[in-house]
């Protein structure tokens, strides 16, 4: 069985440990407040699901989660709903109520083709907007309106319009971690899985040697090391990934000799230089499943380690804990209440939706790669123009 080894909390940030009485009692109260109890019927419905999360949810906590999980799965059937669960969701959401699981690109593809009438976005607001852009006829719910994103909030549609005035004729590639308004002002979107592919396609399609890649500065800088296309970037950052540092890696290696360090490309360049491997959330999961390292660190959001560990029983996960506070606003009780009340429905103004959809469609029309891109570690930094 995979083990989660709690590492020292990085940068003074952290989360309540699994198995804490506070967490368990809070969930018990949440279920009871909704008239939900852990009885023989719920136990029968959820015993098989518990096997998926046994590695991170102590047995004494399960009666707190199970009534909400059972109720959510019943509500999905009643309302012809599906839940799109991002990799950063907690394990009980990701493995026990999520119908489609993965990174932003995977979830965007599933939103576009699902037959369900209702989509519940277990993620953040820009993801729900993306689902609505691709499936306007469906009801798209975000369980908590406060589930935003520091990176998405770093840029507006007005900013993109000014950028285009400053760099006429240069294509704008926009990371999907942005609002519908920003996507609507862009030429094409990308994810961390396909950013290099999209940048090179845009440069060729527009017949230019430089591309604007917004809003994540570190993703742009890391993409720049992987392509000959010149990159113009924006100074936006993910509050989870920007906290990691090369010093953190040195401390982890000292505390855990032989550990394999995997980093997300939203991390600073010195982190990728010091890591053993770098890639998107999908790439990090694939690396662990294919390579089966004895002990590993995933330098990304906390819950990713929990979710990957389920399919990597031979690997011990050292877990430095940088939480995304926005992702963690999505809870089992919030998902339950969203399906009961059908709140909060996400809407995108039609003229914005159509322009944003064009940018997303251009990305989705590109050839699907066999596997997510590996970001080469240890590469020398390349000059990037910051707007």
N, C-alpha and C positions, 0 to 999 in steps of 0.2 A: 504494500500500500504506500502511495506517495505520502511524504510527510511535509508539513509546512513548518519551517523553522523560523520563528520570529527573530529577525535581526534587530539591532539597535535602531530606534526610530531616527530617520534621517532629518536633519535640519529642524529638529524639535517637533516634527509633525507626526501624527500617527492616528490610530483608530483604536476603539475598544477591542480587546482581544476576543476571539471566538471563545464561546463557553462562559463568558462573563454573566453573572447573575443579572446584571442590569439589562443586558441584551435579551436574555431569555424572558424575564418578567415583563419587559416592555412588549414583547411579541404576544405573550399570554394575555396581557391587558388589551392589546389591539384586537385579538381574535374575540375575546369575551365581550368587548364593547360592541361587536357586530353580531352578537348572538351565536357565535361559532364555538364549538367545543370539540375536544379530541375524544371521540368515542370509538366503538368497535367498527362502525361503518367507515369513518374517516381513516382509521388505521388500515383497514383493508384496501381503501382507495390509494393510499399513499406509501405503503410499505416498500413497494418496488422503487418508488421515486427516491426514498431515503438512501437506497444503495448508491445512487448517483452522487450524493453529497456527504456520505459517511466520513470521507476524508477531512472534511472541514466543519461539519455540524455535529457537535457532541450529541450522543443519544438522548441525554436529558433535555436538550433544547428542542428536539424534533416535535414534541407535542405542542410547542408554541407556534411552529411554522405550519404544521400539517393541516389544521383546520382552514387556514387562509388559502393554502395551495389547493386543497380539495374544492373549496368554494370557487376559486378563480377558474379552475379547469371545468367545472360545471357551467359557470357563466359563459365561458368561451363557446361551449357547445350550444347553449341556448341562444346566443346572440350572433352566431356565425362570425366569431372574432378570432384573430390570431395575435400573438404577442411577438414582436420583433425585439430580441434581447441582445444588446450590445455586449461585447466581451468584458466590459467594465462593470456589468451588473453583478450583484452578489450572487453566490452560488445557488442559493435557494430559488432565486428568480431565473437565473440563466439555465439551470439544469431541470428545474421542476415545473415551470410554467411557460418558459420560452418555446415557441413553435419553430422559429427561425433564429439561429444564433450566429454571431460572427462580428466582423468589422463593418465599417460604414459602407464599403462597396458591396459586400454580401447582402446587407440589409436593404440597400437601395434596389438591388436586383430583385429581391424577394417582394418588396413593396410593389414593384411594377407588375409582377405576374400572379400574385395571390388572388384566389377567387373569393376570399372572405369579404364580408360586407363591412367589417370593422377591423381597423388596425390599432392596436395599443402599442405605442412606442416606449419600450423600456430602454430609455436612453435619454438624450437631451433634446431641447427644443428644435435645433436646426435639423436633427434627424427626422423629427415628426414633420417638419415643413417639407423635407425632401420626399417623404412618403406621400404627402398630400400633392406635391407637384407631379409626381409620377402616377398617382391614383386619385384623381380629383373626385371621382364618383363615390369613393369610399369615405366613411367616417374615420378620421384619424384622431386618436385621443392621446394626449400627454398627461400622465397621471398627476403631475405636479407642475404648475406653471413656472415655478421658481427654478426648474431644472434647465439652466442656461449653460453658457460656456464662455470662459474668459477669452479664449481665442476668437470665437465668433463675435464677441462684443468689442474686439479691438479695431474693427473696420466697419464702415457703413457704405451703402450704395453711393452716397454723395462723395465719399472718399474715392471710390473706384472711378466715378465720372471725372474727377479732377486728375487722377492718375492717367486716364486715357487722353485727356487734353495735353498733359505734359509729354506723353510718349505716343504720339499719333502713329498708327500703323503697326504698333507692337502688340501681339496677342496677349490677352490677359487669361492666365490659367489660375483658377481659384480652387483652393482646397475645399472639400465638401464641408469642412467644419466652419461654415459661414451661414448667414441668414439667406432666406429666399431673395431678398432685395439685392444682396451682394452678388449672388449667383446670376440674377437677371441682368446685371451690368457686365457680366463676364462673357468670354468667348467659349470657354470650355472648363469643366471642373476636373478635379483629380482626387485621388486618395493617396495615402502614403504607400499603398500597394503598387500603384501605377503612375506615380508622379513623374518619374523619369520618362516613361513611355509617352505620357501625354505632353510633356514639355518638348520632346523631340518631334512628336507629330505636329504640334502647333507651329514650331519653327519651320518645318518643312512645308506645311500647308499654307502658311503666310509668306513663305519665301524670305525669311529673315534669319539673323544669327543671334537674336536675343529675345527673351520671353520674360514677361512679368509674371512672377509666381507669388501669390498672396494667399493668406496673410501671415503664415507661420515663418518667422525669420529663420529658425533653426532647420526646419524642413527644407527651405529654399537653399540654405548654405550647404546642407548635406546632399541635396540633389545636384548642386553645382559641381561637386567633386566627382559625379558619376556621368557627366555629359560634357560635350564641347560647346553646347549652347550657353551663351552668356545669360546670367540670371539677374533680374532686377527684383528686389524683395521689399517687403513691408515689415515693420518692427512689431509684429504680433507674436505672442508666445502663449503656450499652454501652461497654466499655473502648476500642473502636476509635473510635467516633464522638465520644465526649466529649473526645477529645484535640484535635480541630480547633478553631480559634479564628478570630475576625475578623482578628487580626494575621497569621495564616497566609495568609489571603486577600489582604491588602494586600501581603505579600511576593511572593506568586505573581503578582499583577497587575503589580508593579514589574518582576519578572524576565521576564514573558511578556506584553508589551503586547497588548491585544486578546483575551486568553484569556477563554473563557466558563467561569464557575464554576458547577458543579451540586452541590447538597448533598442529603444524605439527612435526613429529618425526625427521626432520632435524634441529630442534631447540636444543639449549643446554639443558642438563639434569635439570638444575635449573629452566628452563622455564616449562618443563613438570611437575616437582615437584609442581610448583605453580599454574598450570592450572587446570581447572575443567574436561577437556577431551582432549585426544590427539589421532590423527590418520592421515591417508593419506588424500590427497585432496578429494578423493571419500568418505572417512569416515566422514570428516568434513561436507561435503555437506549433507550426509545422516543424521547426527546428527541434523542439523538445520531443515531439512524437517520433521523428525520424532518427535522431541522433541518440536519444535516451541518455543524456549526460547523468552522471552519478549525482551531482549536486549543481544546482543552477540558480541564478538570480535573474529575474525579469525586471529591467528598469523601465517600468511603466506603472499604470494604475494598480492599486493593491489587489483588486478582485481578479485580475487576469491570472495571477498565480493559482488562486483557488480553482478557477475554471479549467485551466490547462492540466492541473494535477489530476483531475478525474480520469484523464486518458493517458496518464504517464505514471503508472504505479511504481516503476523502478527508480524514479527520480525524486530526490529530496529538494524541496524548494526553500531557499533562503529568501525571506520576504521582507525587504525594506518597505516601509509602509508610507507611501505618498498617496493619500486619498484624493479623489475628485469629489469635492463637496456637492457639486451639481448632480453628478450621476447618483450619489447616495441619497438624494431626495426621492428617488424612485424606490419605493418599498412595496412589499407584498400588500400591505393594507391600502396603499395609494392605488395600486393596480386594481385591487378588489373594488374599491369605491368608484373608480373610473368606470368600471364595467356595470356597476349597479346604477349609477346616476347618468352615465354616458357623458361625463365631463372629464377633461376639458377638451372640446373639439378644436382642432387647429385649422385655421382657414388661411388661404393665400389669395390675394386679389388676382383676378384672372389675367390681367395684362402682365403682371409680375410673374405669375406662374408659367405662362407660355414662354417668356424669354428665359426664365430660369431652366425650364424643361429643355430648351434647345441646347443650353450649355451642358446639362447632364446627359442628354441623349448623345451628344458628340462623344462624351467619354464612354458611355455604354456601348456605342457602335464600334469602338476600337477592338481589334482582335483580343480575345481573352487569353492571357498568358497561362502557361501550364502551371506555374507556381508564382507566388508573390516574389517581388524583387528582393534580392539580397543587397543591402547597402554595404559596400566594402569598408571595413574598419581600417584605421591607421593611415588613411589617405591624407595627404597634405591639403591644408585649407586653400580654397580657391577664392579669389577676389569676387565679391558680390556687391552690386550697387544697392544701397538702402535708400528707399524713398523718404 
